[in-house]
Amino acid sequence: MMRVTYTILCESDLYKEIDLQDILANEKVSKSIKSEFAKGLRNIVLSANDNAKDNNTKIIIKTQKEHFEFMVSKNDFADLLELAEDDARRNKRLKKGCDGVELIDIVTVE
């Protein structure tokens, strides 16, 4: 048997990578950080750690997804995507704007 984990894909899903330098350069973010962590202090400058190897720290903003599982026979390996879609339809997980599945993990279970 195999345990298959999948998630539902939607048109409104978000995945965005933003450089930390860009975030710190944003005036609203900068003011918010200063008021939260350096309240009442003056002449404060925000910067990212320049000692990083690639100096390319990224912040990721993405949609939090729920994971679903189902069990299948090892013989059904070639049809896993179709079986995941069938499981999503059977459990009414596919809704308007959410019509695909993404396989997350496949684990062999004795």
Backbone bond lengths (Angstrom), bond angles and torsions (degrees), N, CA, C in turn:
res aa  C-N    CA-C-N  psi(-1)  N-CA   C-N-CA  omega(-1)  CA-C   N-CA-C  phi
1 M - - - 1.461 - - 1.539 108.95 -
2 M 1.327 114.16 155.51 1.462 121.35 176.63 1.529 109.22 -129.31
3 R 1.328 114.69 140.14 1.462 120.42 173.98 1.516 107.11 -100.81
4 V 1.319 116.07 120.68 1.465 122.28 -177.22 1.524 108.62 -108.95
5 T 1.317 116.14 130.31 1.458 122.15 177.11 1.522 107.92 -112.82
6 Y 1.330 116.04 133.27 1.456 120.36 -179.99 1.523 110.22 -142.24
7 T 1.325 114.98 168.42 1.453 121.63 175.88 1.525 108.34 -134.77
8 I 1.316 116.01 160.70 1.458 121.84 -179.33 1.530 109.36 -91.19
9 L 1.332 116.73 135.21 1.463 122.39 177.65 1.524 109.71 -99.05
10 C 1.326 116.17 132.27 1.465 121.86 -179.30 1.524 110.22 -123.46
11 E 1.333 116.02 155.38 1.460 121.03 178.48 1.528 111.06 -63.92
12 S 1.332 116.78 -30.26 1.469 120.90 -175.90 1.526 112.99 -88.47
13 D 1.330 118.42 6.50 1.463 120.75 179.11 1.522 109.93 -62.41
14 L 1.324 115.19 146.07 1.461 121.21 -177.18 1.522 110.05 -121.79
15 Y 1.313 116.48 136.68 1.460 122.91 170.81 1.521 107.02 -146.89
16 K 1.317 116.04 113.50 1.459 120.02 -177.68 1.518 109.76 -141.13
17 E 1.327 117.13 133.42 1.456 123.16 175.70 1.522 108.40 -106.22
18 I 1.336 115.92 130.86 1.461 121.22 -178.81 1.520 108.24 -126.75
19 D 1.326 116.91 132.62 1.470 121.00 176.62 1.527 109.38 -65.23
20 L 1.316 116.33 139.68 1.456 121.24 178.75 1.533 110.54 -59.83
21 Q 1.314 116.62 -36.27 1.467 120.56 178.30 1.534 110.99 -60.45
22 D 1.348 117.00 -39.45 1.463 121.00 178.65 1.522 111.40 -65.95
23 I 1.323 116.14 -38.13 1.463 120.23 178.94 1.524 110.01 -65.76
24 L 1.322 116.87 -46.37 1.464 120.28 -178.80 1.529 112.00 -67.94
25 A 1.329 117.00 -25.16 1.462 120.69 179.19 1.533 111.69 -77.34
26 N 1.323 117.88 -17.32 1.458 122.05 179.39 1.526 109.35 -71.01
27 E 1.326 116.41 124.91 1.459 121.47 -174.11 1.534 112.59 -62.63
28 K 1.322 117.59 -41.14 1.472 120.52 -179.29 1.524 111.23 -65.66
29 V 1.324 116.31 -42.78 1.469 120.55 179.36 1.524 109.63 -65.81
30 S 1.305 116.29 -43.38 1.459 121.29 180.00 1.526 111.25 -59.43
31 K 1.319 117.01 -47.69 1.471 121.01 179.05 1.520 111.13 -61.88
32 S 1.329 116.87 -41.34 1.464 121.25 -179.22 1.527 111.41 -64.01
33 I 1.319 117.36 -44.15 1.466 121.51 179.44 1.529 109.90 -64.90
34 K 1.314 116.66 -44.64 1.470 120.38 179.99 1.522 111.39 -62.66
35 S 1.326 117.54 -42.60 1.470 119.77 -178.22 1.526 111.57 -70.14
36 E 1.325 117.53 -27.89 1.467 120.62 -179.74 1.527 112.14 -82.17
37 F 1.318 117.70 -42.06 1.462 121.09 -171.55 1.538 115.02 -108.94
38 A 1.328 117.36 -10.95 1.469 119.60 -179.80 1.527 109.67 -137.84
39 K 1.305 115.51 45.59 1.463 121.35 -175.79 1.537 110.62 -60.63
40 G 1.329 115.74 131.36 1.457 121.22 176.41 1.518 114.72 81.23
41 L 1.320 117.85 -2.85 1.462 120.58 -179.59 1.527 109.74 -97.13
42 R 1.327 115.90 153.71 1.465 120.84 -179.24 1.518 110.64 -118.28
43 N 1.322 114.67 166.01 1.468 122.71 177.56 1.524 111.82 55.15
44 I 1.324 116.64 46.77 1.470 123.09 179.24 1.533 108.66 -97.68
45 V 1.331 116.70 135.03 1.460 122.43 178.90 1.526 108.32 -120.97
46 L 1.315 117.09 134.78 1.459 121.71 175.97 1.519 109.31 -98.17
47 S 1.343 116.18 138.13 1.459 120.17 176.18 1.521 108.51 -152.41
48 A 1.332 115.60 160.30 1.455 121.58 176.59 1.519 108.64 -95.21
49 N 1.321 116.94 159.85 1.457 122.60 -179.96 1.523 109.49 -65.02
50 D 1.311 116.87 117.36 1.464 121.08 -179.68 1.524 112.77 -82.89
51 N 1.328 117.81 -3.01 1.461 120.67 -178.53 1.525 112.71 -85.63
52 A 1.316 117.41 -2.31 1.460 120.37 179.67 1.524 109.64 -64.05
53 K 1.325 117.04 146.45 1.467 121.72 -176.33 1.526 111.85 -58.74
54 D 1.331 116.36 -51.50 1.457 118.54 -176.72 1.529 112.66 -98.67
55 N 1.344 116.73 -4.00 1.461 122.50 178.64 1.524 111.04 48.63
56 N 1.329 116.25 38.23 1.450 122.31 -173.26 1.523 110.29 -135.65
57 T 1.330 117.74 47.46 1.449 121.52 -178.42 1.519 109.36 -64.99
58 K 1.330 115.88 131.16 1.455 121.16 -178.29 1.525 109.88 -119.15
59 I 1.312 114.91 144.41 1.453 122.84 171.78 1.526 105.78 -104.30
60 I 1.326 116.95 133.24 1.461 120.86 -178.23 1.524 109.03 -108.80
61 I 1.320 115.26 128.51 1.458 121.95 174.19 1.522 105.87 -112.43
62 K 1.334 116.61 119.79 1.463 118.91 -179.46 1.523 110.60 -147.02
63 T 1.302 114.80 160.55 1.448 121.91 178.69 1.525 109.11 -71.00
64 Q 1.327 116.14 130.81 1.464 119.68 176.39 1.525 107.80 -77.88
65 K 1.313 115.84 126.85 1.457 121.15 -174.91 1.526 110.71 -111.13
66 E 1.327 115.28 144.91 1.455 121.02 174.30 1.530 108.20 -89.15
67 H 1.326 116.68 139.08 1.463 121.12 179.85 1.518 109.40 -101.10
68 F 1.333 115.48 140.04 1.463 122.55 179.37 1.521 108.58 -121.46
69 E 1.333 116.58 149.20 1.469 121.26 -178.79 1.517 111.15 -127.25
70 F 1.335 114.71 151.81 1.458 121.36 170.12 1.520 107.99 -152.61
71 M 1.312 116.29 161.63 1.461 122.46 -177.90 1.526 109.37 -108.39
72 V 1.337 115.81 140.78 1.467 121.59 176.19 1.524 109.36 -140.77
73 S 1.304 115.05 164.20 1.462 121.72 176.64 1.530 109.44 -74.91
74 K 1.322 116.21 152.16 1.469 120.63 177.37 1.523 111.49 -60.81
75 N 1.316 117.17 -27.38 1.464 121.71 -179.44 1.533 112.35 -67.98
76 D 1.316 117.25 -17.17 1.468 121.76 -177.26 1.523 112.90 -93.68
77 F 1.322 118.20 14.96 1.466 121.73 -175.33 1.528 112.47 -55.49
78 A 1.315 117.31 -41.54 1.468 121.02 -176.97 1.529 112.29 -66.55
79 D 1.332 117.34 -21.63 1.464 121.43 -175.88 1.519 112.95 -107.16
80 L 1.333 118.33 18.37 1.465 120.69 -174.19 1.524 113.56 -58.21
81 L 1.305 118.11 -42.04 1.458 120.76 -178.80 1.530 110.79 -63.82
82 E 1.317 116.22 -45.99 1.474 120.15 177.64 1.521 110.86 -62.33
83 L 1.338 117.49 -41.10 1.457 120.65 179.57 1.525 111.48 -65.98
84 A 1.328 117.11 -36.25 1.470 120.43 176.75 1.526 109.76 -65.93
85 E 1.330 117.39 -41.79 1.464 120.43 177.45 1.523 110.82 -63.23
86 D 1.341 116.85 -41.23 1.467 120.74 177.20 1.520 111.02 -62.59
87 D 1.337 117.55 -42.21 1.461 121.39 178.87 1.532 110.49 -62.58
88 A 1.322 116.52 -41.35 1.470 120.69 179.13 1.524 111.03 -64.86
89 R 1.329 116.81 -41.59 1.477 120.21 177.68 1.528 111.19 -66.76
90 R 1.326 116.62 -43.60 1.463 121.68 -178.47 1.531 111.22 -61.43
91 N 1.326 116.42 -36.47 1.467 120.94 -179.48 1.533 112.80 -95.47
92 K 1.336 116.53 12.44 1.476 123.81 176.48 1.528 112.53 54.20
93 R 1.330 115.70 44.78 1.464 120.90 178.29 1.525 111.84 -93.27
94 L 1.327 117.02 -18.78 1.464 120.91 178.67 1.521 108.37 -86.41
95 K 1.325 115.95 122.87 1.462 121.81 -178.07 1.515 108.65 -126.11
96 K 1.323 116.00 -179.57 1.457 120.41 179.33 1.534 109.33 -59.64
97 G 1.324 116.30 127.36 1.459 121.11 -179.46 1.523 113.57 85.01
98 C 1.321 117.10 -6.39 1.473 122.11 178.95 1.523 107.40 -126.77
99 D 1.325 116.40 92.88 1.462 117.79 -172.47 1.526 114.31 -127.35
100 G 1.332 118.07 15.19 1.457 120.18 178.97 1.514 111.48 -133.25
101 V 1.325 115.16 165.33 1.466 120.29 176.33 1.520 109.17 -126.44
102 E 1.321 115.55 152.39 1.461 122.31 175.61 1.517 107.62 -123.88
103 L 1.334 116.87 125.27 1.457 120.65 177.27 1.526 108.05 -74.98
104 I 1.334 115.98 128.51 1.458 121.70 -177.40 1.522 110.83 -100.56
105 D 1.339 116.30 -45.53 1.474 119.99 -173.82 1.520 109.02 -152.11
106 I 1.320 115.30 146.21 1.460 122.58 174.91 1.518 106.86 -132.59
107 V 1.334 116.57 118.36 1.454 121.47 -176.06 1.534 108.70 -124.05
108 T 1.329 116.70 131.44 1.450 121.46 175.05 1.518 109.31 -79.64
109 V 1.326 116.25 127.92 1.453 123.32 -178.83 1.524 107.81 -118.95
110 E 1.310 116.72 132.90 1.475 120.32 179.96 1.503 111.74 -76.26
